[in-house]
């Protein structure tokens, strides 16, 4: 081959190209974003609308339903879901895969604009947002000190702006602390005495606290701008604001209200049981998680120097720590894998120089891969890095085969250059063909849709890039280095003699087994079929799973108290939780707790229910004997005894899966019936083995007092419905009337009645409603009161009411649990055909991914056959080689059964990889049998000779691939759990397939050769 001879003849040129690639690789690595998983771009849009003080049913009928109707006609919409809860509506639009979300968002905004005018008067304009699973906080920073009110100011004025200026930071939100607020507590008797209304007080304040421009006047040759500044300078100005009564008298605000300059608590936030303000940091969508984290850590050090001595900034949770540990463990596994591969080469080649030739080719191939990853816009994550780790063993395959052929020429006495050129050129076409068979199996993964595609297309690209890079290195750098370094390969001084003797024994033993197999062909076939059938029987014991998640050491505890529970009562319950958590101090690093969180993402996730949430960071994995899941199980048992709240303990995952492992969605028209069905389903699935923490979306109800105003009677008293409603709202909630500015801060000023006048039903019934003439009547006169329980959240899917029963799983695989649940649901009696169920969550994602990957596997097998048919220019020869694939099932199912791993998506990817790897050994074997037969060697002798001659390279390539994956298969280090099933599948599948290939393929070859001869005879007779 010309490229080989050019590389050998121009070593300086090759070295300079290699150095250029290394330089580009270093720059690429520096600029590659580092994250845990590839960026997931799911086509999901969210429409959020607030409708203050509206009940869930009103929100559903007046806001959610019209929005759903407007959005349902948009092209490409797959599912529309809505959540209606007190005061807010959330509509989630899921588009079909492949939809251009930018165009879809434009259509969503147009549809929303058309329906906005039909929404109720009190509803705010809907906001259309792009859903991005990456837009979760990447770290939380705690600000603690003695004065909690001062902490809020420091957080807002110093810390938040400084953090937001750091590179890669999108936004920083503040949780906990206190906001300054000015309350005007109204005095009912004074209001009645002076005959003023709250509306009049609001108008007086708004009119007095104003600034305006009044044009300009001339002074000499200059224009002076006229400005009337009426802004309040002090809180006393608010107290002294003049109110003109309907009777014409002048009074001030302090005559009818008590002015309180106070603080409002934004819930309770504790870090390690100390009250603190917590700042959560979101990165930009294209930001590098690790880089942003490093920038924030540096910013913490900078800020700490300028903060008061009693104020401390500390890192609460940093998700980049797990990413760094995961990437480091993958790199460590790559290094170990590379060392194992080189040791195998050293044993077989008996030469340090030859091993160095291969050893140099690995890092260069890896660096080249980084360049290709950079230009395709991928990130460095545990899947792309895992692809490199998996590919290390395969990377050296091409180089091994070429080097071994060069060595054989060298040992026959050829010169250095001649051996390098002839040896590499002779075997290069076969190497290119075998690499192509490995590459083509990844092509169908590009056509897979959904989350499997989002996660594993980068893996496929990485392995493909590394194999292409290693192939180029094998046909250029390896021959060039061989022509310089293999000067002593002709000598054989007996080193590693013990290994040669071992290899000879293995070869002789294999020759005997092969000879017997060729004599007992039917027995060989029968044993193979029995092994495949036996392994298939293991499938029910293996089970199926979605994607194994790494042990991140993060635990979430949700403390859900009944709706309406006071903060004080919730704190009493969290105190009990804190007492229990003290027993786990040896494994807990940081404990971050919020009660009655004002954070939007928390209230969205908790479905608006009251209570608190804990985020717990455990100590690193190597400093504790228990896994995160084991700690979760213990905590769950310990906390289950606490009464007064529903406490759910769960491990925090990586966030790439769609919700809980099992989601049972029950749809139908009547909410009461759905609630009853959900209760039945919950009771029935609780007994299923593996079901853990089952919950229903309607388990939380909200007590409601429904005020029914008699409009005709109200009109007789000179009151409109609007006037009654606004006075009730003011009577029981505060009303912000203006903003007071002081030292650059804007402070809300609100009207509010004393707390003792707005707490009981009696206060509500006796609330005095005033008409425009100043006459007052109690609310009881014009309204009836109905107390009822209503759903705290009403969920709909595709414009139909829906309730969801969710469950986590523990101690059992997802597939088996889902199957048992489906059997239970099939046996349940639903009231009518209007009520249906479907299973979603990870179970649905897993089923869809398995279907897609199954089709990808079939297509991969066809493509491998196509490549071999082109290589051999025969339809029959590739068919013989394909018989090495069925035996792979024995290794795959046996390996998963032995290691106790379920068949997950990552294991399935391993099976697809095997389709391209296992045929390589058979290609080498059949190709050499054909070469020998063309030389006139008898078929039996050709098979025996080829088997013995090709055993050595087959063992070398198989062992390097297997041993390079052993560190990954052992699951050593953080985050290795994700790639572990893939490595196990490849190791066991390749090992068993190689053993069967060496014996089964020669037997199958004889059968097909006989068939070929018979067909030839038939056609010869006809001729």
Order of alpha helices (4+ residues) and beta strands (2+ residues): alpha-alpha-beta-alpha-alpha-beta-beta-alpha-beta-beta-alpha-alpha-beta-beta-alpha-alpha-beta-beta-alpha-beta-beta-alpha-beta-beta-beta-alpha-beta-alpha-alpha-alpha-alpha-alpha-alpha-alpha-alpha-beta-alpha-beta-alpha-beta-alpha-beta-beta-alpha-beta-beta-alpha-alpha-beta-beta-alpha-beta-beta-beta-beta-beta-alpha-beta-alpha-alpha-alpha-alpha-alpha-alpha-alpha-alpha
